[in-house]
Amino acid sequence: MDIILAGFNLDYETIKEMKTSLSEEVENLTPETISAAYARISRNPLPVNELREISRKEVESARKSNRNIVFDMGHSSIAEHAVFNIDVLGVSRLLVEEIEKFRLCSYTEKSQRYIRLKDDFVIPEEIKESGVEKLFIKTIEEQNRFYQELYSRLRSHIFKKFEDMASDPANHSTLEGWAKEDARYTISMATETQLGMTLNTRNLELMLRRCAAHPLREVREYGEKLYETTKNIAPSLVRYTEATRFDSLTRNALEEKSRGLIEKFGKKENQTTKLSETDNNVTLLYATPDADDKIVASLIHSTSDSPMDQCTAIVSKMNMKEKEDVIKASFKHIKSYDPPLREFENADLHFEVTVSASCFAQLKRHRMATIICQEYNPLLGITMPPTIREIGMDGLFMKVITKTEEIYDRIKNISPLVAGYILTNAHRKRVSMKVNARELYHISRLREDIHAQWDIRETAERMVRLGKKVMPLTLMLATGKDSFDSLYNQCYPEVT
């Protein structure tokens, strides 16, 4: 066996310095050569390290091979071997939500929970052209002033409330973080932020196409600048960057159809199905029928030579204790950092959650789920951190919210696409979220943990609580990392 390092990502400034220091232009400093070499593995008997050497020596030939294989033959997975790391600076929080819809990329974002914010915010071009720029700026400046005042009051309150923790300087950053994460509920979606992004060229091309079709100018500008930054690095792997008719027209057509259907059949809040069950802001719309049975059958199937229909028939004859024993056998050696077996992906849960922008900023990071969102909507109300009531600033908070919503309505009448920029982290949206049981375990471990932010922790707790009603065996160990050992000991008293 030979395991050979084919390459790793380098800081682009290092690559530019290398090119400058060499006497002649270095053409093979491109990820395209790795893609070309890997593309040839299936049809060329040479060892892959030799194929890489050939690609490095013949860059134009490698590019020609890439174009043929990726675009003519349609083997787009070859483009996944070329990877970019991208700095994204000076963008709004609203734009970040669009960027992070691409779930096979990797993101690390500036956190409003840990960094004290200043007054930086994005002014969309549409706002500048609409005649409400001064009003937009004034409103956000008022939000930001209140944020600073809130942070100061919350910091003093939290240090006093948790006096024992505050006595140790090592805890100060944690306590300050709690103040920051609650104060941020008053700042807008126009707030400027930054992130680091890693993506392969297949996803880069998709991102460029979708951005080109987006109605918001900031999103289109982001796509244009992303293309300018990357286009000369791997030209053989990125070709289709213009908006397609599908990307440009589909959503508008669906919106028109939806409006017609709602007008025809009426929009009444009580017209919901009897299949769903609600826990505050979380509704379980659907769960795989007989989910526990399906998981047990899947576990038997993967550890035997019996076909699935036979495994299902066996489960139908088992009693509850026998089914529980199978599930418990799959969990007996699990630790809080272990994911459940892949068989647990065979049970699905479909939720609708109504969450604040602060909560959604964390929820959207679970990208293996199917997450589909509506726009932020003031009619859904707001989420106010309990600490704001504790310090008696809830009246001032609501005053800022009311003023924000008045300006939102004015902007929406003039330029509806950009009205969402003015809304705050307290405002809510509806989110359709389908997860399998394995992914819900991941959400539970991370977001039900005592160290998780309170807003998403409450949402995760409700999701898991509803899930356990319909698949109690499958989700028997779903809990936060901090309480995992205690729950495990309850399920396995003989082990302790």
N, C-alpha and C positions, 0 to 999 in steps of 0.2 A: 504493500500500500504506500502511495505517495500523496501527501497533502501539501499542496504548493500554494503559497500566497500569490494570488494573481494581481492584487492591487488593493488600495484603500484610498479613501477620500483625503485630498490635500486642501489646505487653505489656498484659495485662488491667488492670493498675493504671493505665496511661496512659488507657485507655478510661474507667475509673471517674472519673479526674480530669477528663477532658473533659466527662463528664456533669454532674459537680458544678459545673464552672465556667460551664456554660450555664444560662440562666435557666429553661428548660423541658426536660422529659425528651426525650432524643433516642432515637426509636424505631428509626431505621434503622441503628443500630450493631449489625448482626447479619449473619453470612455468608449468611443465608437469601435476602437480596435478590440476591446474585450467582447463587445456585443458580436462583432464579426467572427471572432474566433469561436465563441460559444455556438454561434449559429451553424458553424461548419462541423461541429462535433457529430451530428447525426449522419453525415454523409462522407466524412473524411476519416480514414483509419489512423491518421497521425495522432500522437499524444496531444492533449489539449494545450500543454505548455508550448509545444512546437507550433501549433496553430496560432497561438498568441504572438509568437516571435515573427511569424510570417505577416500577420496583420500589422504589427508595429512597423515593419519594413516597407509595407505597401499600403499606406493609408488610403489613397484614392481607390485602390482595388477593394479595400475593406469597406469603404463607403458605398461603392457600387454594389457590393454583395449585400450590405444592409438594406439598401433601397429595394433590391430585388426580393429579398426574403420577407421584409416587413410589409412593404406596400404592394408588390406584385403578387406574392404568394400568400400574403395575409397572416404571416406568423408574427403577430405583434408582441408576443412575449419576449422576443429577442430584445426589444427596446427596454425591457425591464432591467437588463444588466447594466445599463448606463444610468448613473445616479447623480443628482445635483443636490447641493446644500445651498439654500437661498436665505439671505437676510431680508426680512420684510420690515421696513421702518416707516413711520409717519402715516399709518393707516388707521381708519376708525374701527371701533369695536364692531360696528355693523358690517363692515367689509370682512373682518375676521370670521364672522359667522358664515359668510359665503365661501371663503377660502377653505374653511375646515369641513365643508360638506364633502370634500374629496377624501374618502375614508381610508384609502390605501396609501396615503402619504403620512409623514410624521411631523408633528408640530410641538414646539415648546414656546409658550406665549408669556409675555410680560404679565405678571399676576397682580390684579388689583387687590388681592388679599394680603400681599407681602410688601408691596411697594407703595409708599405714600405718593399720591398723585399730585401733579401740579395743575396748571391751567391749560395744558395743550389739548387742542381739539381740532377736528377737521371741519372745514366749511365747504360743503359740496358745491360744485359749480352751479347746479340747479338752483340752490339757495341764492347764490350771488346774482343770478339772472332773474329771480322771481320778485325782487323788490322787498324782501323781508330779511335781508342779511343782518341789518342792525338789530332787529327784534330777535333773531336767532342767536346772535352773539350775546346780547344782553341777557337773554334767558339762561344760556349756558354759563355765563359768568356768575349769575345768581346761584345756580345749582352748585358751581364749584366753590363759591364763597361759603355756602351752607355746608358743603362737604368738609371744608377745613374747620369750621366751627364745630360740626358734629364730631369730627375726629378728636379734637382737643377735649371736648366734654366727655366723650366715650372713653378716652384713654384714662382720664382721672377716675371715672366711675368704675372701670374694670380693675384698675390697680387697687382701688379701695375695696371693691367687692371680693377680690381674690388676694387679700392682704398677705396670706401665708405664701402664696406663689411669688408675689411681688417682692418679698423679702430676699429672694435669691435673684441676683442680677442675671443669671443664666436663663430665667424665665421671662425677662422683659420683652424680648423680641416676640415671643408667643402672645403675650398679653397685648402688645401693640398691634400685632396682627389681627387679633379679635376686634380691636377698635377700627382698624382699617377696613376689615371685611364688612362691618356693619355700616360704616360711614359711606361706603361706595354706593349704597342703594339710591343715593340722591344724584349721582352723576349720569351723564347722558351716553347714548350709544354713539355719539359723535366723538367721544373721548379718544384721544390719539394713543396708539399702542404699537408694539412691535412683536415680532416672533421670528423664530428660526424654523425653517422648513426643509425637510428632506423628501425628495420625490424622484421616481425614475422617469425616463423620457416618455414612456407610454402614458403615465398619468399627467405628465407635463403637457402633452399634446391635448389631452381631454380637457384639462383645466383652461388652456388657451382658447379652445373652441367655445366652451361654456361661458367664459368671461366675455368673449367677443359678442355673444348674443344677449348679454345681461342688460336690462333697462337702466340700471344705475351707472352714471358716468364714472364714479370712483372705481367700480368693479372693472369696467372696460379699460380705464387707464392703468390699473394694476396689471391686467392681462397684456397690454401693449408693452409695458416696461419689463415684465417678466420675459416676454419674447425677445426684446432687444438685448437683454442680459444673457440669454442662453443660445440665441440662434446660430452663433458662429462656433459653438463648442461641439455640437453634435448634429450638424445639418442633415445627415443621412437618416436620422431617426425621428425627426419631427417635420412633418410635411403639411398636415391638414390643420391649419390654425384659424381659419375663417369660420364665422358662425354658419352653421347649417340651417336649413329650413326647419328641421326638426327642433333644434335648440331654440330657434327664434320664434316659432309660431305656435308650438304645441301648448304651452301654458296659457297663452291668450285665448286659444280656442276652447280649452277646458274651462277657463273662467267664464266665458260667455255661456257655455252649456250649463254650468253650475247655476249661474244667475237665473237662467230660464227655468230650471227645475225647481229652484227654491221659490220663485214667484208662482209657479204652477201649483206646487203642493203645499206651500205655506211654510213659514219658519217659526216653529213653536218649540220652546225649550223642553216641553214635556214629551216631545215626540222621540223618545229613545227606546231602544229595544229592551226587553225584559231579560236578555241574556247577560247584561253587564252588571257589575257590582262596583260600588264606589266607596272609597275611603278618603274623605275630604277632597283634595285636588287631584286624586288619582283614581282612574276608572279602569278596571280590568274588562276589556271588551270581549276577549276570546282566550280560551286556553285549549290546548290539545285534549280532546276527550280521552278519558281513561289514561291520563298522562303517566301515572305511576306504573300502570300495567305495561305501557309501551316502553318505558325505560327498563323495567325488569326484563321484558322480552329481548330488548336490544343487548342487555348485558349477558343474557344466556346465549344469544346468537353469536356474539363476538368471541365467546370462550368455549364454543362447541363446534360441531360440524353439522348441526341441524339447520334446515332452512327456516326463514323467519316465520312462515305461516305455522310451522310446527312449534316454534318457540312461543308464539302467540297463543296457540291452543294449550300449551302446557301452563302458561300463566293463568288462563281462564279457569283452570282446575285448582289453582293454589289458593290457600287461605291468606289472610292479611299478614299473619306472623311469618309465613314462608316468603312472601314478597318482601317484607321488611328485612328479613335475613339476607336476601340477595343484595338489596341496596346497601345494607350495613357492611356487607363483605367488600363492596366497592369503596367504602369510605374508611375502613378500619385503620389503615396506615396513613391516612391523609393528615397533612399539617395545614396551618392557616395560609401558607404560601403556595400550596399545591392546587392547581385547578382540578375540578372533577374530570372523570374520564369523558372522552368525546361522545360516548353514547348519550350523554345528557343533552346533547344538542338536538335530539329527536323529539323533545317536548317544547312547544312554543307558547309564549304568552304575548298578547297584544294589549298594550295599555294606551290610554289617552291621559296625558298629564297636563295640567295647567300650571305653569311655572314662571317664576320671575326670570328676568334676563340674567341675574346673578347665578341663579340655580342652573339655567340652561347653559351658561358658559362652561359649567362642569359636566353637565349631563351629555353634551354633544361630544365629549371626548371619548365616550364609549362607542367607537365608530363601527364595531362589528355588529351593533344593533342596526335595525332599519329605522331611521329617524326621519320623519317627514313633518314639516312645521307649517303653521300658519304665520301671518305677520303679527307683530306685537299690537295689542288691542287694548286701549284704555278701558273699554267696556268690561273687560275681565277683572278689573280692580287692580290693586297693587299688593305687594308683599312688604310689610314693615318689620324690621328687626325688633324683637321684644325689648332690647336694650334701649331703643329710642324712647319707648314709653317709660322705661325705668328712670330715665334722666329728665322726663317731663318735656321732651322736645317733639312729641308726636304732633302737636298742633302746628308747630313751625314746619315740620316735615310735610304734613298734608297741605299746608299753604304753598310750599314749593311744588308739590305734585299738581295741585289745582291750577296754578299758574302755567306749569308745563303743558298740561292738557288743553288749556285755552289756546296757547300758541300752536300746539299740535293741530288743533282744529283749523286754525287760520292758515297754517302752511298746507294742510291737506286740501283745502279748498282751492289753493293756487297751484301747488305742485305735489300731488298725492304720493308720488314715488319716494320722495325724500322726507316725508313727515316723520318717519320712524327715527331719524337721526336725533330728534329732540327728546324722545322718550328716555326714561331713566332705567337704571338697573332694577328698580322696584316694579316696573311694569311687566305685564305677563303676556304669554302667548300659549296657544294650545299646541301640543306636540303629540303626534302619533308615533308610538315606539314599540316595535316588535322585537322581542328578545327570545332566545332559547334559554332553557334552564341553566345551562353552563355559563352563559353570559350574565344571567341574573346573579349567579354566585359571585362572579367577578365584581359586579356592581355592589352587591351586598358587602363583600369583604372590605372594599375600599370606601364605600360611601356610608355604610352603617357604623363604621368605626367611630369611636369617641373623638378622634382627632379630625374627623371630617367636618366641613362647614355645616352649620346647623340647618340651613335651608335645604340643601341636597340630602342631608342625612334624614330629615323628616320625609322627604319624597321617597327615598330608597326604602325606608322602613315600611311605608304604606304599600309600595310595590311588592315587597317580600311578604308582608302580612296577607295581602290578597292572594298572592301566588301559593302560599302554604295552605290556603283553604281548598284549592283545587288539586294540588299535588303535594300532599304533606310528606310522603316518603321521599320523593325526589328532592325536595328542598329542606330536608330535616336538619342539615348543617349550615343553612344559609344564615349568616350573621356577620357582624363586623369582626375585624381581626382581633380587637380587644376582648371580645366576649367568646371567641371561637373555642378556647380551651375549656371554658365552663360548659358550653353547650355540648362539646364532644364528650366530656366526662359524664354528662347526663345520659347520653346515648350509649356510652360504653363504660358503665360502672365497673365492669369486670377488669378493665385494662388499668384503671387507676390504683 
